[in-house]
Every structure is written in C-alpha cells, then in structure tokens.
Amino acid sequence: MAAPKKHPDEVDIDEDLVRRLVGRQFPQWAELPVRAVPSAGTDNAMYRLGDAMAVRLPRLPSAARQVDKEQRWLPHLAPHLPLPVPVPLGKGVPAEGYDLPWSVYGWLDGENAFDAPIGDLAHAAVELGRFGAALRRVDATGGPRSFRGGHVTEWGGEYMAGAIRDLGADGTLDAAAVTEAWESVLRLPQWERDPVWVHGDLLPGNLLARDGRLSAVIDFGGLGTGDPACDMMAAWTLFTAETRPLFREAAEVDDATWARGRGWALCWGVVTEHYYRVANPVLAAVARRAFSEALPDHEAGA
C-alpha cells in the first residue's frame, strides 16, 4: 500500500519498496512482515516492521536531513527524558530507486492522540510539561538549530496576512481580531538567552497514549535548539482551559515565553489551516483548534 501523498513533490513509497530496502540492507529482518502505519504526518511515511520495529522514510528530499540528526541526537537525549522516545536501531542508505536515507526504530506501543484523544489530560499536561523542562536542561552545545527555534515570523510570518485574509473571507475566523492579536505577538520581547533543546513539533499526532494516558513522544524531525516558545503550542493544540495551567507550571517557563508560545499557536494554526484544509483535513482540524483556543486566551491575557 502506498503512503497517501500530501505534497506535489513527494517521492513514491509503498510496502514493496520498504521490503526491498530492508531485505537488501538488513537481511536479518528480511522475513519480517511490513505494513503501513496510517499517519497525518507531513514529512515522513511510517511502516511497521514485525512487532518490535518501525521503518521511517522521508517523503520529501527536504526532510532527509532529519535522518542524520535523529540518529545522532536521540540516543544522547533519551536517557535524560521522563517519557520514552524512539530509539534508532539502524540507518538505511539510498537504494532500490529510493534516493534518500531512512531509519529503523524500535516500535513504541500506543495510539497517537490525533486518532485516539488522550483521556487523562491533567496527567498529560503535567507529564508533557516535565518532558519539555527536562529536554531544555540537557546541554545544547553543538545541537542543530530547530526550524522553529527562532522568532515565529521566521517560520510563518510572511504567510499570515494572506492566510488571515482568505480564512476571514470564508468565515473561518474573525480577520480583525486575529490581525490585532498577531500584531501584539510581533511586539513581544524575544528570547535573548542561550538556545535550548526543543522538540519543535509537539502536536497530538506526535504523542502516544496507552489506556488514555500519555506514554511516549515521537517524531523528532523538528528537534533542535532555540527559543522554547514553540514547544508551548501544545497548550492550545491539546489541552483545555482547565489543564493549560498544569502544563504551564510543569513546563517551568516565564510569562514572556508563554505569551510567545500562544503567538506560535495563533500563527501555526492560521497558516496550517490555510495550507492543509484540503490536503490534510486531520492536521487542519488541529490547526483550527490551535488558533480558536489561542485567540480568547490572547484577548484575556491568559
């Protein structure tokens, strides 16, 4: 089964390709069954390899740089983190008509929170907040810069005006209110301390749960160093008004970082809803929740 394409320039990936790659490069696993793992992720395709492993392949040439980064840094970070994260077991090279590097990881049991919403949000808020705080305490010397490690405008600022205009025109959002909120985000004080580690993509699809409780964090394609504000987006993509304060306390961030995180939720939500509302409706729904939750908090200063 081929992975459904989410970008026009995606490479072709299917189960037969994965079997050939594994069989040629990891013959010890050649007889294990391969099956696609449905995902709303945009950069990588996932396939289950037997019962204990997963194969992760970049969908786009631009995502290929994630392979070396994850292979290098996940084993370094994992021992310091309070939640399980993927452990690299092998690195594949381009072959069989597939021109990008790829990885084999240990399989982590659980369902992603896109498909199976977490039931115990209070527990998840505390655990995910602690996860981010622990990640930031790891020495970041030599770490690569995260693509979301800078000012939010570096990621999506150039797209905001057009996205607000289009989504306002079709009634998806209040263009005047979002514009006012966005202008206040641009006036916030920026991160001036040393860069710290950030996951960069703590969305529901990158969180696993077992028995309704947060159990693991996956997909470190956005891993890098910078301003921790981007990791605060989970407050508005996943948590509620009642559980956001638990996440904030456990995350150990100051008021300015929290406010920038709210700005990230607003910008990421608007831009992502605009870009993916047809191509990836699952991700677009999360984006809509992000800006819909962030906007009232902005107006209340929460």
N, C-alpha and C positions, 0 to 999 in steps of 0.2 A: 504494500500500500504506500503510495507516495504521500509525502507531507504536503498538506494544502499550502499553496503559495500566498504570501501576504505582501510581497513586493514584486514589481515587474522584473527586477534583475536577479531574482533568486536562482540558485543552481538547482538542478534536478537531484532529488534524494528519494530513495524508496528502500523497502526492505531487502530487495535483491542486492542493491548496491552495498548496504551495510553488511550483509552476509559475505559478500566477496571481499570487502575490506578486512573484516575480522578474520576470515579464513586465510587470507594471504599473509596478514601481518601478525596475527595472534592465533596460530594454529591450535594451541592448547584449548581455545574456546570455540573452535570452528563448528563443533557439533551442537552448540547451544542454540535454542530457538531464539529468533529475533522477531519482535513485534513492535509496531509503532505505539508511541505514547501520545495521546491527544494533548495539545497544549495551545494556549493563546499567546505563547511567547512569540516574539517577532524576529529574533536573531538566530535562533538555533532550533534544530529538529532533534527530538529525543526518541530513542528506541531502547526497549528493554532487551537485555542480553541474558538469557537464562533467568534465574530467580534472584540473583545476587548482584547484577551489574546493569549499567546503563551506558549506551553509546550516545555521545552528544556531538552533533555535527553543525558547523556554521552554515546558515542558509545563504549568507552573503559574503563576498570577499572582505567587506569592511569589518565583519565580525570575527574574522580569522585570527586577529591579534589577541583575542580573548584566550585562545588556547594556551599559548606560552605563559601568559600572565597567571591563569588559574593553576597551571601545572607548577609554576614557580612558587606562588604565594599561598595557596590554600593549605599545603602541609605545614607552612610556617605559622599560619594564623589559627588553624583548627584547635591546637591544644589550649589556647587562651580563651576560647569562646564557650559560653554556657549552653549553647544549643548545637546539635550535630550539624555538620556541613558536608558537602560532597568531598570524598577522598579520591584523588586521581590514582588509577591503577595502571594506566597505560596511555601512551601518546601515539596516535596514528599519523602517518605521513600521506601526502597526496598520492593517489593511485586509482586504478580502475575507472579512469575518466572523471574522477572527483579531484579537483585541483587545490584543495585546502587541507590544512592539518585538522585533526579531530581527536577526541578523547574518549577513554573508557573510565567510568567512575564506579565506585560501589553504589549499589542501589539503596536509597533511603525509603523505608516504608512510610506511607501516609498519603493523604489526598490533598491536592493543592486547594487553597482557600478560594480560588476562582470557582471551582466546581463543587466544593463542599464547604460552605461557610463555617468558620470556627464558631462553636457554640459557647465556649467559655471565654468571652472577650476580656474579662477582667484579668484572668490568668495570662492570656496572650499579651495584653498591654504591659504587664509587669515583665514578663519574660523577654519580649522583644525590646523593650526599653533597656533592660540589663544587657542584652546582646549588643546593642549599639554602643553602650557605655564601655563594655569590655573590649569591643573592637577598637574604639578610639584610644584605649590605653596601651595597645600594642605599639611598640616602637615603629614609626613610619619611615625611618631612614631608608632611602633607596627605593621606596614604593612608587609606582607609576601614578600619574595624576588621573583621577577619575574624570570621565567626560561630564559628570555632574558635580565636580568638585569646586567649581568656580561660582561666579555670580549667576543667578538664574537667567539673566539676559544672554549669557554666553550659550546657553542651551536652547532657549526658545523665544527670546525676546523679539527677534526680528519677525516672528510669525504671529505674535499676539494681536496686532492691530487688525490684520486680515481675518484671523480666526474669530475675534470678537465681532467684527462686522458681519460675517457670514452667519454665525450662530445666533446673533441678535436678530438678523433679518428673518430667520425662520422660527423665531420664538423659543429657541433652546435656552437662551439666557437673557438677562437684562443687561444690554450692552452698556448703558450709562453706569450702572452700579459696578459692573466688572471693570470698566475702564477706570473709575475712581479708585477702586481697590488696587488695581495694578499700578497706578501712578503712586500710590502710597508705598507699595513694595519697593519701587525704584528709589525711594528716599530713605530706606532703612540703612542703618550702619552695617558695614560689611565685615566679614571675618578678617581679622588682622593678626591672628596668632599663627603658630606653625601649623602646617597641614597635618591632618589626622586621617586614619583609615576610615573609609566609608564603604558600605555595601553598594550604594548608588541606585538600587532598584528594589526596594523593599515593598513590592506590590503583592497583593493576595496570591497571584499565581506563582510567586517565588517563596511562599511559605507553606509548609506541610503541617498537617494536623492528624492526630490519631485520637479516636474516641472524643472528638470535639475539642481537643486541646492542642495548642501549638507544640510541634515536636521537632521541627528542623527548619533551616533556612537554606535555600538552594539558589542556583543561577547567579554566579558572581561575575558575570560579564561586565558589570558596571563598577567592579571593585577598583579602588584606587585611593588616592589621598586628596585632601582638600578641606572645604568647609562642610561640617557635619549637618548643615541645614537640610540637605537633600534627603537624608535618612529620616527626617521628621515627617515626611509626606504620609507615612503610614497612619499618622494620627487622623487624617481625613480620608484616606482611601479605605481604611479598615475599621477604625474604632469609632465609637459614638461619643456624644457629648458627655455621657457619664463615665466612659472609660478613658477618654483622652487625658484627663489629669493624672491617671495612674501611669500611663505611658510617659508623660512628660516628666513626672517625678523620677521614675526609674531610669530615664534616659540621661538625667543629670545635665541638662542644657540651660543656658541663660535665656533671659527674655528675648534678646535680640536674635539668637539662633532660632528660637521657637517661632518668632514672627517671620523670619526668612523662610522657615520650613512651611509656614502657612502660605507664603508667597509662592513657593515651589508647587504646592498643591493646586493653587489657583492657576498658575501658568501651565504646569504639566497637564492639568485637567482640561483646560480650554484647548490647548494645542493638540493634545492627543485625541480628544473627542472629534475635533475638526478633521484630523488626518485619517483616523481609523473608523469612523462611524459606519462606513460601508464595508471596508476590507476586513475589519476585525471587531465585530459588534460586542464581543465579550470585553475586550480591553476598553472599548469606547464607553461601555457602561460603567466601568470602574472610574474612568476619567470624568464622566459626568457626575458621579458621586463625589469625587475629589473637589471639584470647583463648587458644587452645590453645598457641600459641608463647610468648605473654607470661607465662602463669601459671608455667611452670617457671623462666623467667628471673627472675621476681619471687622465687620461692622460693630461687633460688640467688644472688640479688642481682646478676645479670649485666646 
